[in-house]
């Protein structure tokens, strides 16, 4: 049986709040996951993925970013993105105290993007990235690429992308990832949109993500 519980660390700013999933028999590795711009850490994708990861031995901390803790609704502001990255950095540091092995940070859309920016600047934060529906550009605006930091990204990165995601085509993703000098892979989920999971079901997609993360992590020293 696997369990999760509410988690909070408010000893210093930014606070870290969310839910901690701890396995009965851990594999020694940890994952910090966070949410997209329009949601929080209790989305179905993050909850169900965390449950399956912990069943496979991973310790998982899914968190709300500082912008979401500051207000219940509304998108993040560009001026607050640095604080969101600091929240991820602190969460990774807290995970270091719980696991002896490798740490992956990332999450869905905006949260994953902030994780890439964090590790491009400070690669010692974690050993790798798990990126769900990286928002390569706004829908219908392919010229507004969010790749400026990619040439500085040397951390191992696993990208999970739906083939019907309006934030990027599969071809656009493959082309953009060529900018990344670090180890990286693209996992495509056929027919999936930005949320990756269908409204009901999706167990096979979730199992594939867990399986692919385990395989990818096995390639990292």
C-alpha positions as CSV (number, residue, x, y, z in Angstrom):
1,X,0.0,0.0,0.0
2,X,1.2,3.5,-0.8
3,X,0.2,6.7,1.0
4,X,0.5,10.4,0.6
5,X,0.1,13.2,3.1
6,X,-0.1,16.9,3.1
7,X,3.3,18.5,3.2
8,X,4.4,22.0,4.2
9,X,7.8,23.7,4.9
10,X,7.4,27.4,5.7
11,X,10.7,27.8,7.6
12,X,11.9,30.3,5.0
13,X,10.5,31.9,1.9
14,X,9.3,30.7,-0.5
15,X,7.1,28.3,1.3
16,X,6.7,24.8,-0.1
17,X,3.3,23.2,0.2
18,X,1.8,20.2,-1.4
19,X,1.6,16.4,-0.9
20,X,4.3,13.9,-0.2
21,X,4.1,10.3,-1.6
22,X,6.4,7.9,0.2
23,X,6.8,4.3,-1.0
24,X,6.9,1.3,1.4
25,X,10.0,0.1,-0.4
26,X,11.8,3.0,-2.1
27,X,14.2,2.8,-5.0
28,X,16.3,5.7,-3.5
29,X,15.2,8.3,-6.1
30,X,12.8,11.2,-5.9
31,X,10.6,13.3,-8.1
32,X,9.4,16.9,-7.6
33,X,6.3,17.6,-9.7
34,X,4.3,20.8,-10.2
35,X,1.5,22.1,-12.2
36,X,0.6,24.3,-15.2
37,X,-0.4,27.9,-15.3
38,X,-4.1,27.3,-15.0
39,X,-4.2,24.6,-12.3
40,X,-2.6,23.4,-9.1
41,X,-0.9,20.3,-7.8
42,X,-4.2,18.4,-7.3
43,X,-4.9,18.0,-11.0
44,X,-5.7,14.4,-12.0
45,X,-2.5,14.1,-14.1
46,X,-0.2,14.9,-11.2
47,X,-2.1,12.9,-8.6
48,X,-2.5,9.7,-10.7
49,X,1.1,9.9,-12.0
50,X,2.4,10.4,-8.5
51,X,0.4,7.4,-7.3
52,X,1.9,5.2,-10.0
53,X,5.5,6.5,-9.5
54,X,5.3,5.8,-5.7
55,X,4.0,2.3,-6.5
56,X,7.2,1.8,-8.5
57,X,9.4,2.9,-5.6
58,X,9.9,6.6,-6.3
59,X,9.4,9.2,-3.5
60,X,7.3,12.0,-5.0
61,X,6.6,15.6,-3.8
62,X,4.0,17.4,-5.8
63,X,3.8,21.1,-5.0
64,X,1.9,24.3,-5.6
65,X,4.1,27.0,-7.0
66,X,4.3,30.3,-5.1
67,X,2.0,32.1,-7.6
68,X,-0.7,29.6,-6.9
69,X,-0.3,29.8,-3.2
70,X,-0.6,33.6,-3.4
71,X,-4.0,33.4,-5.1
72,X,-6.4,30.6,-5.8
73,X,-7.2,31.6,-9.4
74,X,-5.5,33.3,-12.2
75,X,-2.4,32.8,-14.3
76,X,1.2,33.5,-13.1
77,X,2.7,36.9,-13.8
78,X,6.0,37.1,-15.7
79,X,7.5,39.1,-12.8
80,X,6.8,36.2,-10.4
81,X,8.5,33.5,-12.4
82,X,11.7,33.8,-10.5
83,X,9.9,33.1,-7.3
84,X,8.3,30.1,-8.8
85,X,11.8,28.8,-9.7
86,X,13.0,29.4,-6.2
87,X,10.0,27.4,-4.9
88,X,11.1,24.5,-7.1
89,X,14.7,24.8,-6.0
90,X,13.7,24.7,-2.3
91,X,11.4,21.7,-3.0
92,X,14.4,19.8,-4.6
93,X,16.5,20.7,-1.6
94,X,13.9,19.3,0.7
95,X,13.8,16.1,-1.4
96,X,17.6,15.7,-1.0
97,X,17.0,15.2,2.7
98,X,14.7,12.3,2.1
99,X,16.3,10.3,-0.7
100,X,19.9,9.2,-1.2
101,X,19.7,8.8,-5.0
102,X,18.8,10.9,-7.9
103,X,16.3,13.7,-8.1
104,X,14.1,14.7,-11.0
105,X,12.2,18.0,-11.1
106,X,9.5,19.1,-13.5
107,X,5.8,18.8,-14.1
108,X,3.1,20.0,-16.4
109,X,3.4,22.8,-18.9
110,X,4.4,26.1,-17.1
111,X,5.7,24.2,-14.1
112,X,8.0,22.1,-16.4
113,X,9.2,25.1,-18.3
114,X,10.2,26.8,-15.0
115,X,12.1,23.7,-14.1
116,X,14.1,23.8,-17.3
117,X,15.0,27.4,-16.8
118,X,16.1,26.6,-13.2
119,X,18.4,23.8,-14.2
120,X,19.7,25.7,-17.2
121,X,21.1,28.2,-14.7
122,X,21.7,25.9,-11.7
123,X,22.3,22.2,-12.9
124,X,23.2,21.1,-9.4
125,X,19.6,21.4,-8.3
126,X,18.7,17.9,-9.7
127,X,20.0,15.1,-11.8
128,X,17.2,15.3,-14.3
129,X,13.9,16.7,-15.6
130,X,10.5,15.2,-16.2
131,X,8.6,17.5,-18.5
132,X,4.9,16.9,-19.3
133,X,3.6,18.9,-22.3
134,X,6.4,21.4,-22.5
135,X,4.7,24.6,-23.8
136,X,7.0,25.3,-26.7
137,X,5.0,28.2,-27.9
138,X,1.5,29.7,-27.3
139,X,-1.2,28.0,-29.4
140,X,-1.3,29.4,-33.0
141,X,1.9,31.5,-32.3
142,X,4.7,29.2,-33.4
143,X,7.1,32.2,-33.8
144,X,7.0,32.8,-30.1
145,X,9.4,30.0,-29.1
146,X,10.3,29.4,-25.4
147,X,13.7,28.0,-26.2
148,X,16.2,30.8,-25.4
149,X,17.6,28.8,-22.5
150,X,17.8,25.4,-24.2
151,X,21.5,25.8,-25.3
152,X,22.4,26.1,-21.6
153,X,20.4,23.0,-20.6
154,X,22.9,20.2,-19.8
155,X,20.7,18.2,-17.4
156,X,19.1,15.0,-18.6
157,X,15.6,15.8,-19.7
158,X,12.7,13.5,-20.6
159,X,9.9,15.2,-22.5
160,X,6.4,13.7,-22.7
161,X,4.4,15.2,-25.6
162,X,0.9,14.6,-26.9
163,X,0.7,14.5,-30.7
164,X,-2.4,16.8,-30.7
165,X,-0.9,19.3,-28.3
166,X,-1.7,22.9,-29.6
167,X,1.4,24.2,-27.9
168,X,3.7,22.4,-30.4
169,X,3.6,19.8,-33.1
170,X,5.8,16.7,-32.7
171,X,8.0,18.0,-35.5
172,X,8.4,21.4,-33.7
173,X,9.4,19.6,-30.5
174,X,12.0,17.5,-32.2
175,X,13.5,20.5,-33.9
176,X,13.6,22.5,-30.7
177,X,15.2,19.7,-28.7
178,X,18.2,19.7,-31.0
179,X,19.2,22.9,-29.2
180,X,19.7,21.0,-26.0
181,X,23.3,19.8,-25.4
182,X,22.4,17.5,-22.5
183,X,21.0,14.0,-22.7
184,X,17.3,14.2,-23.7
185,X,14.5,12.1,-25.1
186,X,11.0,12.8,-26.5
187,X,8.2,10.4,-25.7
188,X,5.1,10.9,-27.9
189,X,1.6,10.0,-26.7
190,X,-0.4,9.4,-29.8
191,X,-3.7,11.3,-30.0
192,X,-3.1,13.1,-26.7
193,X,-3.7,16.9,-26.2
194,X,-2.0,19.3,-23.8
195,X,-3.5,17.6,-20.7
196,X,-2.1,14.2,-21.9
197,X,-4.9,12.2,-20.3
198,X,-8.3,11.6,-21.8
199,X,-11.3,12.6,-19.7
200,X,-11.7,9.0,-18.5
201,X,-9.2,6.2,-18.4
202,X,-5.6,6.9,-19.4
203,X,-4.1,4.1,-17.4
204,X,-1.9,3.0,-20.2
205,X,-0.6,6.5,-20.7
206,X,0.3,6.8,-17.1
207,X,2.0,3.4,-17.0
208,X,4.0,4.4,-20.1
209,X,5.2,7.6,-18.4
210,X,6.4,5.6,-15.3
211,X,8.0,2.9,-17.4
212,X,9.8,5.5,-19.6
213,X,11.0,7.5,-16.7
214,X,12.5,4.4,-15.1
215,X,14.2,3.4,-18.4
216,X,15.5,7.0,-18.9
217,X,16.8,7.2,-15.3
218,X,18.7,4.0,-15.8
219,X,20.8,5.8,-18.4
220,X,21.9,8.5,-15.9
221,X,25.0,7.8,-13.8
